[in-house]
């Protein structure tokens, strides 16, 4: 049956937080059994990748930090940069391969992949928090995703805001600083990649702050 996408960015982030944390909690429970299972190596490898798929978001943040360090002449992070670049940027290539396999007009479709990458970068902060909580065993409540159905009626409950906007602003400041440092150092090959980071994090941070303010004003007006 057709599904309903989240009605705003904050609802999407709550949804991604829930999916990321649940997926990685499942990995903590099942990963050992999967690795030891009497199955072909390729099947076990695919299962491990599927269980750990949401680690791509912490790796995207790690890639940003590693880039900042490398531009600041910290060559010892070259290995970290290489690993995070390969793993963190692999999903777009997987999506492109899927579009090529499934659709004849795949060229028209893969043009939208940069927007998908930007969305992944934008929710990287909240998904990384979910990963940390999953591995530390931190409990959290089940946050529902507001739904409107087929009509235009607003949902009677709202997505939680939390402290995510603060961390998103920190990530945005890091991305902007890294972009300026790359431009000043003449690292032209890194600039398009960093522009995508800045654009994604800027949109998510500003939208999160706007939603937080709107929620606060809404709560004040109902008191």
N, C-alpha and C positions, 0 to 999 in steps of 0.2 A: 504494500500500500504506500501511497505517497507520504513522505514525511514533511514536517514543518521545520524550517530553519529558525534559529533563535531570532527574536524580534529586535534585539539590539546587541551591541558589542559586549556589554557587561554580561548579558545572558549567555552569549557564546563563550566567554571566558570561564564562567562558572561551569558550563557544560564540558569544556575541554579540561578543566581542573578535575572534574569528577571522572571523566574517561581516563585521563592520564594516571590519576592515583589508583583507580581500580585496576587498570591494566598492569601497573607495576607491582601492586600488591599481589595480583595473581601470579606475576613472574616470581615473586619471592616465595610463593607457596609451591609452584609447579616446576620451576626451572631445573632443580636437581633431578626430579623425576624424568623430565624431558631429556636431559643430557644422558642419563643412564638407561633410557628406554632402548629395547632391542629393535631399533628402527634404522633405516639407512642414514648415513651421515648427512646427506643433503636434506632429508626430511627433518632431522633434529636441528640442523642449522637454520632452516626456514622457520621452525617453531621458535627457536631462541630469538631470531630477529623480530618475529611477530610479537612475542611477549615483551621485548625491550624497545619496541618501536618509539615509545614516547620519550626515550632518552635523547632523541634527536633535538629536543628543545633545550635541555641543558648544554648540549654540545654546540648549539647555535650561539648561546651566550658565551660559552668557552671560546668559540672561534672569534667572537668580537673582542674579548679580553686578550686573547693571544695575539690578534692583529695589532691591538694598541701597544702591547709589550714589544712586538717585533719592530714596529715603527719607531719605538723609543730605544731601539738598539739593545734588545735583550735576546741575543741569538740562542740562548739555551732553551728557549721556548719553540724553536723551529720544529722539533718533533711533535710537540703538542699541537702546533698550528697545522701540521700536515695531517695528523690523525683526525682532528676536529673538522678540518676542511673536507676530507674524504667522506667521513661519516655524516657530518652535519648537512652537507650539500647533496647527498645521495638521493633523498626523496624526490627532488625535481626530475632527476634522470629516470627514476622508477616510474613517475607519472608520465613522462614523455614516452617511455617505452610502452606503457599501457595504452596510451592514445594511438600510438603507431600500430599496435597490434589489433585494436578494436575498431578503429574508424578510418575510413578512406580519406576523410578530410582532416587528417591528423595535423597537418601543417597549420591549418586555421586554429585548431584547438590549442596547440602548444604555445601559441602567442600569449595565451592567458597565464602560462605557468609563472612568470615573474610576479603576478598578483597573488598566486597561491603561495609562493615563497615569502612574499611580504606579509601575508596573513600568518604564516607559520612563525616568522620572526616576531610579529606583533604579540602573539599569545605565548611566546617562549618564556616570559617571566612567570606567568601564572602556572604554566605547565611545569616549569623547573621547581617552583615551590611545591607542587603536587608530588614531584619525584622525591624531593628531600623528605617530605612528610611520610611518603610511602616507605622509604628505606629506614627512617627513624622510628617507624611505628606510631606516628602521631595520629590520633583519632580525629575525625571531623564528621559533622552531620551530612546527611544527604540533601544537597541543595537542588531543588527542582528547577527545571528550565521553564520560564513563563511561556504559556501558549495562548494564542488568540483564536485558533481554529480557522474556519473558512470566512468568518465575518471580520468586521473591523473593530469589534469590541476589545477594549484593553483588558489584559489579564488582570485578575483581582489580586495578584501578588507580584512582587518585583524580585529581580535578581539581586543578591547581596553584593555590596561594593567592597568592603574590607579594606586592607592596606595595600592592595595590589597597585593602585595608581602611584604610590610613593616609590615603589621599586621600579615601576615602568619609567618614571621620570629620571631616576638614577641611571637606568640603562640608556635612556635617550641622551643624557648628558655625556655618558661614556662614548656613545656612537658619534655625537657631534664633535667631541674633542678628538677622537681618532680620525675622523674625516678631515678636520683642519690640520692635524699633524701629518696625515698622508699627503695632503695637498702642499704643505710647506716643505716636506721632504722630497717632493717630486715622485712619489710612489703612485704613478698614474694608473697602474693596473689594479690597484686596490680601490680606487675612487668609485667606480660604478657599483662595486659590491657594497661599499660603505654608504653610498647614497641610498641604496635600497634599504639598508638597515635604518638609516635616519628617517626616511620617509615612513617606513612601517611603524617604528617606535613612536614617531611624532604623532601619527594618526591615532594610535592606540592610547598613548598617554593623554593626549588632549581630549579624546572621546571619553576616556575613563574619568578624568577630572570633571568634564561637563556632566556626565551621568551622576557622579558623586554629589556635585553641587545641586543638580536637579532633585535628587533623592532627598538631600538635606532640606532644601526649600519646601519640597512636598510634605515632608514630615512635620516641618514647622507650621505650615499652613493648616494642617489637619488638627493641630493641638488646640 
